[in-house]
Amino acid sequence: GQNIDQPTEMTATEGAIVQINCTYQTSGFNGLFWYQQHAGEAPTFLSYNVLDGLEEKGRFSSFLSRSKGYSYLLLKELQMKDSASYLCASLHGGSYIPTFGRGTSLIVHP
Amino acid sequence: EPEVTQTPSHQVTQMGQEVILRCVPISNHLYFYWYRQILGQKVEFLVSFYNNEISEKSEIFDDQFSVERPDGSNFTLKIRSTKLEDSAMYFCASRELAGGRNNNEQFFGPGTRLTVL
């Protein structure tokens, strides 16, 4: 299977900025998702990157470097409700099935 | 806004029993998926379904598992003889159609927590 690496846990302060990194295998790479998952709930879609560069969507931005097999999710103006697990997931080959990483548990404290 | 729904939200069963988990995908979506997530672990793909047949399945999806679209709205996952290690959150997801940047997005249901005793 495809390996996805992302930090297990991060903490940040309300109002701050946090960057969650993800590395993936470049072989056959087609695209990368970021999902947010609150405890006991379903993953919800945040972003999908295919091309290199930064895509901004409100307080959340996602960056992709295809040559480096690297992506990050940038969360600005953190709010307490942003405390959740952030899942990086990649697409490879002709499949539309994303391979998920273990997720990064983000804890936002006052 | 349309959403994927799943029932039941929590299912408790005895080892060896059969369970059926139900999902209603978003109505105009054509691709359907089942994933599972064991507590504290990553989301794992089980199976995808398109045009009334399985299109992809993982090694987890063995003969104990089956899927069905019995009518125009429901999509079910059956586990024939549950094992303790089947205890997990099971998520259904659906996707609109193939191709296009935004159409790769899968919409997840709220999940069914399966507990096998």
Interface residues (C-beta under 8 A of the other chain):
Chain A: G31 F33 G40 E41 A42 P43 T44 F45 Y48 V50 L87 A89 L91 S95 Y96 I97 P98 T99 F100 G101 R102 G103
Chain B: Y31 Y33 Q41 K42 V43 E44 F45 S48 E56 M89 F91 R95 A98 R101 N102 N104 E105 Q106 F107 F108 G109 P110 G111 R113
